[in-house]
Amino acid sequence: MSADLMATSAAYYIYAALMLGLVLGFILVTGWLVRRFGGGALMRLPGRAQRRLGVVEAMALDPRRRLVLIRRDGVEHLLLLGGTQDLHLEGPIPPAGAAAPTFETVLNEAAAPTAHAPGPVP
């Protein structure tokens, strides 16, 4: 009778190990599928075809600071994050496909407005 009990006990442990392996296999396959086909699609709001905010590129300068190039509404901004404070280094940067401004345009934008001559105001 103890041989039947041992056989039943061994079969139970083999069955439990197989089911544990099956569950772990499902978890691994699901993780691979999410990583392969992008888990961001699961978190997107319905009806929003294009996102307004995104990280274009990030680069670690040291263990505490990193440069991050973000795009908001088609305009890029360069940020320095970490350290004692976060800094907005440059922006708005026009998109890469946009034409660069001419020298005259830059001069006209940087020029101070003309001052009015002193005198009585009519």
C-alpha positions in Angstrom: 0.0 0.0 0.0 2.8 2.4 0.6 4.0 1.9 -3.0 0.6 3.2 -4.3 0.9 6.2 -2.0 4.4 7.0 -3.2 3.4 6.6 -6.8 0.4 9.0 -6.3 2.6 11.5 -4.4 5.3 11.4 -7.2 2.6 11.9 -9.9 1.2 14.9 -8.0 4.6 16.5 -7.7 5.3 15.9 -11.4 1.9 17.4 -12.3 2.5 20.5 -10.1 6.0 21.0 -11.7 4.6 20.8 -15.2 1.8 23.3 -14.4 4.3 25.7 -12.8 6.5 25.4 -16.0 3.4 26.0 -18.2 2.4 29.2 -16.2 6.0 30.5 -16.3 6.2 29.8 -20.0 3.0 31.8 -20.6 4.4 34.7 -18.6 7.7 34.6 -20.6 5.9 34.5 -24.0 3.6 37.3 -23.0 6.6 39.5 -21.9 8.4 38.7 -25.2 5.3 39.7 -27.2 4.8 42.9 -25.4 8.5 43.8 -25.8 8.5 42.8 -29.4 5.4 44.5 -30.6 5.5 47.5 -28.2 3.7 47.8 -24.9 3.0 51.5 -25.6 0.1 50.6 -27.8 -1.6 49.1 -24.8 -1.3 52.4 -22.9 -2.4 54.8 -25.6 -5.7 56.5 -25.3 -8.3 55.6 -27.8 -8.9 58.2 -30.5 -5.5 59.8 -30.3 -3.6 59.0 -33.5 -0.6 61.2 -32.8 1.1 62.0 -29.5 2.0 65.7 -28.8 4.9 65.0 -26.5 7.8 62.6 -26.9 11.5 62.0 -26.1 13.6 62.2 -29.2 16.9 61.3 -27.7 18.6 61.1 -24.2 22.2 60.9 -23.3 23.8 60.4 -19.9 26.6 62.9 -19.1 27.4 61.3 -15.7 25.6 59.3 -13.1 23.5 62.2 -12.0 22.9 64.4 -15.1 21.5 63.7 -18.5 20.7 65.7 -21.7 17.3 65.1 -23.1 15.9 66.3 -26.4 12.1 66.4 -26.3 9.6 67.2 -29.0 6.4 69.1 -28.2 3.9 69.9 -30.9 6.6 69.5 -33.6 9.1 71.8 -31.8 12.2 70.4 -30.0 13.7 71.5 -26.7 17.0 70.6 -25.2 16.9 70.0 -21.4 19.7 69.2 -18.8 18.1 67.1 -16.1 19.6 66.1 -12.8 22.1 67.8 -10.5 20.9 70.6 -8.3 18.3 71.9 -10.8 16.9 71.2 -14.3 17.8 73.6 -17.1 16.2 74.4 -20.4 19.3 74.8 -22.5 18.0 75.5 -26.0 14.7 75.8 -27.7 12.4 76.1 -29.4 14.5 74.2 -32.1 12.7 74.0 -35.4 12.2 70.4 -36.8 15.0 68.9 -38.8 13.1 69.2 -42.0 12.3 72.9 -41.6 14.3 75.5 -43.5 16.9 77.3 -41.5 16.3 81.0 -41.0 18.2 83.4 -43.1 20.8 85.8 -41.7 18.5 88.8 -42.4 15.6 87.2 -40.6 17.7 86.6 -37.5 19.0 90.2 -37.6 15.4 91.6 -37.9 14.2 89.5 -35.0 17.2 90.5 -32.8 17.0 94.2 -33.6 15.7 96.5 -30.9 12.5 98.4 -31.7 13.1 101.9 -32.9 12.9 104.5 -30.1 10.6 107.5 -30.4 12.2 110.9 -30.3 11.6 112.8 -27.0 9.1 115.6 -27.1 5.5 116.4 -26.5 3.0 113.7 -27.1 0.2 114.9 -29.4 
